[in-house]
Amino acid sequence: MDEKDQTEIYDLYESVGWIAYTKNPDRLWQAFANSQYMTEKNKPGEIVALIR
Protein backbone atom coordinates (compact mmCIF):
# COMPACT_ATOMS: atom_id res chain seq x y z
CA MET A 1 0.00 0.00 0.00
CA ASP A 2 1.53 3.28 -1.03
CA GLU A 3 1.36 6.59 0.81
CA LYS A 4 -1.42 7.93 -1.45
CA ASP A 5 -3.61 4.91 -0.63
CA GLN A 6 -2.89 5.29 3.08
CA THR A 7 -3.88 8.96 2.99
CA GLU A 8 -7.14 8.20 1.19
CA ILE A 9 -7.99 5.34 3.57
CA TYR A 10 -7.14 7.46 6.61
CA ASP A 11 -9.35 10.28 5.30
CA LEU A 12 -12.22 7.84 4.69
CA TYR A 13 -11.97 6.43 8.23
CA GLU A 14 -11.85 9.95 9.70
CA SER A 15 -14.85 11.07 7.63
CA VAL A 16 -17.08 8.39 9.16
CA GLY A 17 -15.80 8.88 12.71
CA TRP A 18 -13.81 5.66 13.07
CA ILE A 19 -11.23 7.41 15.24
CA ALA A 20 -10.35 4.28 17.18
CA TYR A 21 -8.61 3.14 14.00
CA THR A 22 -7.04 6.47 13.11
CA LYS A 23 -5.50 6.99 16.57
CA ASN A 24 -2.93 4.31 15.71
CA PRO A 25 -2.24 4.39 11.95
CA ASP A 26 0.51 1.73 12.14
CA ARG A 27 -1.99 -0.71 13.59
CA LEU A 28 -4.49 0.22 10.88
CA TRP A 29 -1.94 -0.46 8.11
CA GLN A 30 -1.05 -3.78 9.72
CA ALA A 31 -4.72 -4.74 9.69
CA PHE A 32 -4.85 -3.99 5.97
CA ALA A 33 -1.64 -5.95 5.38
CA ASN A 34 -3.23 -8.95 7.12
CA SER A 35 -6.46 -8.73 5.10
CA GLN A 36 -7.02 -11.53 2.62
CA TYR A 37 -9.31 -9.45 0.41
CA MET A 38 -9.97 -5.78 -0.16
CA THR A 39 -12.02 -3.84 -2.68
CA GLU A 40 -12.75 -0.15 -2.93
CA LYS A 41 -14.93 2.28 -4.84
CA ASN A 42 -13.18 5.41 -6.03
CA LYS A 43 -13.98 8.77 -7.45
CA PRO A 44 -11.09 10.91 -8.70
CA GLY A 45 -8.57 11.37 -5.90
CA GLU A 46 -10.65 9.76 -3.17
CA ILE A 47 -11.81 6.40 -1.88
CA VAL A 48 -15.54 6.60 -1.16
CA ALA A 49 -16.19 3.01 -0.01
CA LEU A 50 -14.01 0.18 1.22
CA ILE A 51 -14.57 -3.47 2.08
CA ARG A 52 -11.93 -5.69 3.64
C-alpha positions in Angstrom: 0.0 0.0 0.0 1.5 3.3 -1.0 1.4 6.6 0.8 -1.4 7.9 -1.4 -3.6 4.9 -0.6 -2.9 5.3 3.1 -3.9 9.0 3.0 -7.1 8.2 1.2 -8.0 5.3 3.6 -7.1 7.5 6.6 -9.3 10.3 5.3 -12.2 7.8 4.7 -12.0 6.4 8.2 -11.9 9.9 9.7 -14.9 11.1 7.6 -17.1 8.4 9.2 -15.8 8.9 12.7 -13.8 5.7 13.1 -11.2 7.4 15.2 -10.3 4.3 17.2 -8.6 3.1 14.0 -7.0 6.5 13.1 -5.5 7.0 16.6 -2.9 4.3 15.7 -2.2 4.4 11.9 0.5 1.7 12.1 -2.0 -0.7 13.6 -4.5 0.2 10.9 -1.9 -0.5 8.1 -1.0 -3.8 9.7 -4.7 -4.7 9.7 -4.8 -4.0 6.0 -1.6 -5.9 5.4 -3.2 -8.9 7.1 -6.5 -8.7 5.1 -7.0 -11.5 2.6 -9.3 -9.4 0.4 -10.0 -5.8 -0.2 -12.0 -3.8 -2.7 -12.7 -0.2 -2.9 -14.9 2.3 -4.8 -13.2 5.4 -6.0 -14.0 8.8 -7.5 -11.1 10.9 -8.7 -8.6 11.4 -5.9 -10.6 9.8 -3.2 -11.8 6.4 -1.9 -15.5 6.6 -1.2 -16.2 3.0 0.0 -14.0 0.2 1.2 -14.6 -3.5 2.1 -11.9 -5.7 3.6 
